[in-house]
Amino acid sequence: MKKFVRAATFAVLVVGSAVSVGCTGVPGGNLSNGPGVQSRYNKIVDPCPQERYKVSARDNVVQPFDAMANNANNLEVTVWNSHFEAGKENLNAAGLRKIDYIARRLPSPVSKVWIQTARDLPYDAANPQKVVNLRTELDAKRCQAVLAYLYAQPNGQAMHYDVQAHDAVDPAMPALGPTNAYRGLAAQFGSSVGGVGGGGAQIGAGGGAAPGTPAAGGNNAAGGNSPTR
């Protein structure tokens, strides 16, 4: 019995000291190397279960958002096929503006820039390998064209750019669709003189009841409406 009481007392003291000290009570942050009962206790159990769980739970929540942010950033600094002349490595006016935007990003430009792999080449069913070779060659030329214009920027020589091709889906949409939708709004919300069913026209012609007029058969002696029973 005395041994049991001593063991229980020791356990209470150990738990109490662990709660009071916490996970940062020992200099250096390693509780297992500290002096006394706390050090021996920490060698048996995990003194920071809640803190470790919080870190793990936070990482599980943040990591998917980090991946989404990284993917969005890669798409934002991608020079698409529409920024080049069709089937060529020459940048068009939109491509030059796109690279101007990339080079001026704040707080600082990104060093990794992407181009969309060439998907604007004709396909030859009789020679499928031909388009593969042409795409590889055109991708390399377009990367060099983008890199040359980046280094021509005011801060280009101070940056070390890396331009590579990837087969990403263009997140943009044709401007004609939203434009047509906007223009069609007026037709969706038309109005007429008589309102719904031409009620106003009937009122003007005497074919309808004026607003506030009691319904037929619903008048009482005082001229008001009374519920039908």
KEKE-3310 file (N, C-alpha, C; in steps of 0.2 Angstrom, whole numbers, plus 5000, padded with zeros to 4 digits):
npx = (5004:5010:5019:5011:5005:5016:5020:5009:5010:5022:5019:5009:5017:5026:5017:5012:5023:5026:5016:5017:5030:5029:5032:5043:5051:5064:5080:5086:5077:5076:5068:5071:5085:5086:5088:5083:5067:5058:5066:5068:5055:5051:5058:5051:5037:5028:5031:5025:5012:5000:5005:5012:5002:4995:5003:5005:4991:4989:4998:4992:4981:4986:4995:4988:4983:4995:4999:4990:4992:5005:5003:4994:5003:5012:5004:5001:5013:5016:5019:5009:5003:4996:5003:5013:5018:5008:5014:5027:5042:5042:5038:5022:5013:5005:5012:5024:5019:5015:5027:5032:5024:5027:5041:5039:5033:5029:5034:5046:5052:5049:5060:5058:5051:5038:5033:5020:5019:5021:5006:5001:5004:5003:4995:5001:4994:5000:5013:5016:5027:5033:5027:5030:5044:5045:5038:5046:5058:5053:5048:5060:5066:5056:5058:5071:5068:5059:5068:5078:5071:5067:5080:5082:5075:5074:5079:5084:5097:5101:5094:5092:5086:5075:5068:5056:5047:5030:5015:5002:4985:4977:4970:4962:4947:4937:4934:4923:4912:4908:4905:4894:4885:4883:4878:4866:4858:4849:4838:4833:4827:4814:4801:4783:4769:4757:4762:4763:4754:4747:4740:4739:4735:4722:4716:4716:4707:4695:4693:4697:4699:4702:4716:4714:4701:4686:4684:4673:4657:4662:4659:4654:4641:4646:4654:4667:4679:4674:4678:4674:4662)
npy = (4994:5006:5007:5009:5021:5030:5029:5034:5047:5051:5051:5061:5072:5072:5074:5087:5095:5094:5100:5113:5117:5115:5116:5123:5125:5121:5127:5129:5121:5107:5096:5083:5083:5090:5094:5084:5077:5081:5079:5065:5061:5066:5058:5047:5050:5060:5076:5087:5085:5092:5103:5098:5092:5103:5109:5099:5099:5112:5112:5103:5110:5121:5117:5112:5125:5132:5125:5128:5142:5142:5136:5145:5156:5151:5151:5164:5170:5165:5164:5164:5154:5163:5175:5175:5176:5166:5150:5154:5161:5174:5187:5195:5211:5210:5200:5206:5216:5208:5202:5214:5216:5205:5208:5219:5216:5217:5213:5210:5205:5188:5175:5163:5160:5155:5147:5143:5127:5124:5124:5128:5123:5115:5099:5084:5070:5060:5060:5060:5062:5073:5085:5084:5086:5099:5106:5104:5111:5124:5128:5129:5140:5150:5151:5157:5169:5175:5176:5184:5197:5199:5201:5213:5222:5236:5232:5220:5214:5213:5202:5184:5175:5161:5152:5141:5128:5123:5112:5119:5123:5136:5149:5159:5166:5168:5184:5188:5180:5185:5198:5197:5192:5203:5212:5206:5208:5218:5214:5204:5209:5216:5228:5233:5244:5240:5232:5216:5205:5215:5223:5237:5243:5237:5244:5257:5256:5253:5240:5233:5232:5246:5250:5246:5245:5236:5219:5210:5205:5205:5215:5223:5230:5242:5246:5240:5226:5210:5194:5179:5167)
npz = (5000:5004:4994:4983:4986:4986:4973:4966:4971:4966:4952:4952:4955:4944:4933:4937:4937:4924:4917:4922:4918:4904:4886:4884:4894:4898:4895:4879:4873:4873:4882:4886:4890:4901:4919:4933:4938:4928:4916:4916:4915:4902:4894:4893:4889:4877:4879:4873:4866:4862:4855:4845:4838:4834:4825:4815:4811:4806:4795:4787:4783:4777:4767:4755:4750:4748:4737:4728:4727:4721:4709:4703:4703:4693:4682:4680:4677:4664:4647:4634:4619:4611:4613:4604:4587:4575:4574:4575:4582:4586:4596:4598:4600:4611:4618:4621:4630:4640:4645:4649:4660:4668:4671:4679:4691:4708:4725:4719:4703:4697:4695:4688:4673:4662:4647:4636:4629:4611:4603:4592:4580:4564:4561:4555:4549:4542:4545:4561:4569:4565:4569:4582:4582:4577:4587:4598:4593:4591:4604:4610:4603:4606:4620:4620:4614:4623:4634:4629:4628:4641:4647:4641:4648:4660:4673:4669:4668:4680:4685:4686:4675:4672:4659:4654:4646:4647:4647:4650:4653:4646:4656:4652:4644:4629:4624:4617:4622:4636:4632:4623:4632:4640:4632:4629:4640:4641:4633:4641:4652:4648:4647:4647:4643:4649:4659:4667:4658:4652:4660:4663:4651:4650:4661:4656:4646:4652:4655:4666:4684:4694:4704:4721:4721:4727:4726:4715:4722:4735:4744:4758:4769:4773:4763:4763:4761:4764:4771:4763:4768)
capx = (5000:5014:5022:5006:5004:5022:5020:5004:5012:5027:5015:5006:5022:5028:5012:5011:5029:5026:5011:5020:5036:5027:5037:5049:5053:5071:5084:5088:5071:5076:5066:5074:5091:5086:5089:5078:5062:5055:5070:5066:5048:5051:5061:5046:5031:5029:5029:5021:5007:4995:5009:5014:4996:4993:5008:5003:4985:4990:5002:4987:4977:4990:4998:4984:4982:5001:5000:4985:4995:5010:5000:4991:5008:5015:5000:5002:5020:5016:5018:5005:5004:4993:5008:5018:5015:5006:5019:5034:5045:5042:5033:5018:5012:5002:5017:5028:5016:5014:5033:5033:5021:5031:5047:5038:5030:5031:5039:5052:5051:5050:5065:5056:5046:5036:5030:5015:5022:5018:5001:4998:5007:4998:4997:5002:4993:5005:5020:5015:5033:5035:5025:5034:5051:5044:5036:5052:5062:5049:5048:5067:5067:5052:5061:5076:5065:5057:5073:5081:5067:5068:5086:5082:5072:5079:5082:5085:5104:5102:5090:5094:5079:5075:5062:5055:5040:5025:5009:4997:4979:4976:4964:4958:4941:4936:4931:4916:4906:4905:4903:4888:4881:4882:4873:4859:4855:4843:4833:4831:4823:4810:4795:4778:4765:4752:4765:4762:4748:4744:4735:4738:4731:4715:4713:4714:4701:4689:4692:4700:4698:4707:4719:4711:4693:4684:4683:4665:4654:4665:4657:4649:4637:4650:4659:4673:4679:4674:4679:4668:4661)
capy = (5000:5012:5008:5012:5029:5033:5029:5039:5054:5053:5052:5068:5077:5073:5078:5094:5098:5094:5106:5120:5119:5116:5113:5128:5127:5120:5131:5125:5118:5100:5094:5077:5084:5095:5091:5082:5073:5083:5076:5058:5060:5067:5052:5041:5052:5066:5082:5092:5082:5097:5108:5094:5091:5109:5110:5095:5101:5118:5110:5099:5115:5126:5114:5113:5132:5133:5122:5132:5148:5141:5135:5151:5160:5149:5153:5171:5172:5161:5168:5159:5154:5169:5180:5174:5175:5159:5146:5157:5163:5181:5190:5200:5217:5207:5196:5211:5219:5202:5202:5220:5215:5200:5211:5224:5213:5219:5217:5209:5200:5181:5172:5157:5162:5149:5148:5137:5123:5126:5121:5132:5120:5111:5092:5080:5063:5055:5060:5063:5064:5080:5090:5084:5089:5106:5109:5105:5117:5131:5129:5132:5147:5155:5153:5162:5176:5178:5177:5190:5203:5200:5204:5220:5226:5240:5228:5213:5212:5211:5196:5178:5172:5154:5152:5134:5127:5118:5111:5121:5125:5144:5150:5164:5165:5172:5190:5188:5177:5190:5204:5195:5191:5209:5215:5203:5209:5223:5210:5199:5213:5221:5231:5235:5249:5237:5228:5209:5203:5221:5226:5244:5244:5236:5249:5263:5255:5251:5232:5230:5235:5250:5248:5247:5244:5230:5213:5209:5200:5205:5221:5223:5236:5249:5247:5237:5219:5205:5187:5174:5162)
capz = (5000:5004:4988:4979:4988:4984:4965:4964:4973:4961:4946:4952:4955:4938:4929:4939:4935:4916:4915:4924:4914:4897:4881:4883:4901:4898:4890:4873:4870:4873:4888:4888:4893:4907:4925:4938:4937:4922:4911:4916:4913:4895:4890:4893:4886:4873:4883:4869:4861:4859:4851:4839:4834:4831:4819:4810:4808:4802:4789:4783:4780:4773:4761:4748:4748:4745:4730:4723:4726:4717:4702:4701:4701:4687:4676:4679:4673:4658:4640:4630:4612:4609:4613:4598:4580:4575:4572:4575:4589:4587:4601:4596:4604:4617:4621:4624:4636:4645:4648:4653:4667:4672:4674:4684:4697:4715:4727:4714:4698:4698:4691:4684:4669:4658:4640:4634:4623:4605:4601:4586:4574:4560:4562:4549:4550:4538:4549:4567:4572:4562:4573:4589:4581:4576:4593:4602:4591:4592:4611:4612:4600:4610:4626:4619:4613:4630:4638:4627:4630:4649:4649:4639:4653:4664:4678:4667:4669:4688:4687:4683:4673:4669:4655:4652:4643:4650:4644:4654:4650:4646:4660:4649:4640:4624:4626:4614:4626:4641:4628:4620:4638:4643:4627:4629:4647:4640:4631:4646:4656:4645:4650:4643:4646:4653:4664:4666:4655:4649:4665:4662:4645:4651:4665:4652:4642:4656:4655:4672:4690:4696:4710:4727:4720:4730:4721:4714:4726:4741:4747:4764:4770:4774:4757:4763:4759:4770:4769:4761:4773)
cpx = (5004:5017:5018:5006:5010:5023:5015:5007:5018:5024:5012:5011:5025:5024:5012:5017:5029:5021:5014:5025:5034:5033:5043:5052:5061:5075:5087:5082:5071:5074:5069:5081:5092:5087:5083:5073:5059:5059:5068:5059:5047:5054:5056:5040:5033:5026:5025:5016:5002:4999:5010:5008:4994:4997:5006:4996:4985:4993:4997:4982:4980:4993:4994:4983:4989:5002:4995:4989:5001:5008:4997:4997:5012:5011:5000:5008:5021:5015:5015:5006:5001:4997:5013:5014:5014:5012:5026:5036:5045:5036:5029:5017:5010:5008:5022:5025:5016:5021:5035:5030:5025:5037:5046:5034:5033:5030:5046:5049:5052:5056:5063:5050:5044:5033:5025:5019:5018:5012:4997:5002:5002:5000:4996:5000:4997:5011:5019:5022:5036:5033:5028:5041:5050:5042:5042:5057:5059:5049:5055:5068:5062:5055:5067:5073:5062:5063:5077:5077:5067:5074:5087:5078:5077:5082:5084:5092:5105:5098:5093:5088:5080:5068:5062:5048:5036:5019:5003:4991:4978:4969:4960:4952:4941:4932:4924:4911:4904:4903:4896:4883:4879:4877:4866:4855:4848:4837:4830:4826:4819:4804:4789:4773:4760:4755:4763:4755:4744:4739:4733:4734:4723:4712:4711:4708:4695:4688:4695:4698:4703:4710:4715:4703:4692:4683:4675:4663:4657:4664:4653:4645:4641:4655:4665:4673:4678:4675:4673:4668:4657)
cpy = (5006:5013:5011:5019:5033:5034:5034:5046:5056:5055:5059:5073:5078:5076:5085:5098:5099:5100:5112:5122:5120:5113:5118:5130:5125:5124:5126:5122:5111:5098:5088:5078:5088:5091:5088:5077:5074:5079:5069:5057:5061:5062:5047:5043:5058:5072:5087:5089:5087:5101:5104:5093:5097:5111:5106:5097:5107:5116:5107:5104:5119:5123:5114:5120:5134:5131:5126:5139:5147:5140:5141:5156:5158:5151:5160:5174:5167:5165:5163:5159:5160:5175:5180:5175:5168:5155:5148:5159:5170:5183:5195:5206:5214:5204:5201:5215:5214:5202:5208:5219:5211:5204:5216:5222:5215:5213:5216:5204:5193:5179:5167:5160:5156:5152:5142:5134:5125:5122:5124:5129:5116:5103:5088:5073:5058:5055:5064:5065:5071:5085:5090:5087:5097:5109:5110:5111:5123:5133:5132:5139:5152:5156:5158:5169:5179:5180:5184:5197:5204:5203:5211:5225:5231:5236:5221:5210:5210:5205:5190:5174:5165:5153:5144:5134:5122:5118:5113:5124:5133:5145:5156:5162:5170:5179:5191:5186:5182:5196:5203:5195:5198:5213:5212:5204:5214:5219:5205:5203:5218:5223:5233:5241:5246:5233:5220:5208:5209:5224:5233:5246:5243:5241:5255:5262:5253:5244:5229:5234:5240:5248:5250:5246:5237:5225:5212:5204:5200:5211:5220:5229:5243:5250:5243:5229:5215:5198:5183:5168:5156)
cpz = (5000:4998:4983:4980:4985:4976:4963:4966:4968:4954:4946:4952:4948:4933:4930:4936:4927:4914:4917:4920:4907:4892:4880:4890:4902:4893:4884:4869:4870:4880:4891:4891:4899:4914:4929:4935:4930:4916:4910:4913:4905:4891:4889:4889:4882:4877:4879:4864:4858:4854:4844:4835:4831:4825:4814:4807:4804:4795:4784:4779:4775:4767:4755:4746:4745:4738:4725:4722:4721:4710:4699:4699:4694:4681:4675:4676:4667:4652:4636:4623:4609:4609:4608:4592:4579:4571:4571:4582:4590:4591:4597:4601:4611:4621:4624:4630:4642:4649:4652:4660:4671:4675:4679:4690:4703:4720:4723:4709:4700:4693:4686:4680:4664:4651:4639:4628:4617:4603:4595:4580:4570:4561:4556:4551:4547:4542:4556:4571:4570:4567:4580:4588:4581:4583:4598:4600:4592:4599:4613:4609:4604:4617:4626:4618:4619:4634:4636:4628:4637:4650:4646:4643:4657:4670:4676:4668:4676:4690:4683:4681:4670:4666:4653:4649:4647:4647:4648:4650:4651:4650:4657:4646:4635:4626:4623:4618:4631:4637:4626:4626:4640:4638:4627:4636:4645:4637:4636:4651:4653:4649:4645:4647:4651:4659:4662:4663:4652:4653:4664:4657:4646:4656:4661:4648:4645:4657:4661:4678:4692:4703:4716:4727:4723:4725:4721:4719:4733:4745:4753:4764:4770:4768:4757:4761:4765:4767:4768:4766:4770)
residu = (MET:LYS:LYS:PHE:VAL:ARG:ALA:ALA:THR:PHE:ALA:VAL:LEU:VAL:VAL:GLY:SER:ALA:VAL:SER:VAL:GLY:CYS:THR:GLY:VAL:PRO:GLY:GLY:ASN:LEU:SER:ASN:GLY:PRO:GLY:VAL:GLN:SER:ARG:TYR:ASN:LYS:ILE:VAL:ASP:PRO:CYS:PRO:GLN:GLU:ARG:TYR:LYS:VAL:SER:ALA:ARG:ASP:ASN:VAL:VAL:GLN:PRO:PHE:ASP:ALA:MET:ALA:ASN:ASN:ALA:ASN:ASN:LEU:GLU:VAL:THR:VAL:TRP:ASN:SER:HIS:PHE:GLU:ALA:GLY:LYS:GLU:ASN:LEU:ASN:ALA:ALA:GLY:LEU:ARG:LYS:ILE:ASP:TYR:ILE:ALA:ARG:ARG:LEU:PRO:SER:PRO:VAL:SER:LYS:VAL:TRP:ILE:GLN:THR:ALA:ARG:ASP:LEU:PRO:TYR:ASP:ALA:ALA:ASN:PRO:GLN:LYS:VAL:VAL:ASN:LEU:ARG:THR:GLU:LEU:ASP:ALA:LYS:ARG:CYS:GLN:ALA:VAL:LEU:ALA:TYR:LEU:TYR:ALA:GLN:PRO:ASN:GLY:GLN:ALA:MET:HIS:TYR:ASP:VAL:GLN:ALA:HIS:ASP:ALA:VAL:ASP:PRO:ALA:MET:PRO:ALA:LEU:GLY:PRO:THR:ASN:ALA:TYR:ARG:GLY:LEU:ALA:ALA:GLN:PHE:GLY:SER:SER:VAL:GLY:GLY:VAL:GLY:GLY:GLY:GLY:ALA:GLN:ILE:GLY:ALA:GLY:GLY:GLY:ALA:ALA:PRO:GLY:THR:PRO:ALA:ALA:GLY:GLY:ASN:ASN:ALA:ALA:GLY:GLY:ASN:SER:PRO:THR:ARG)
# end
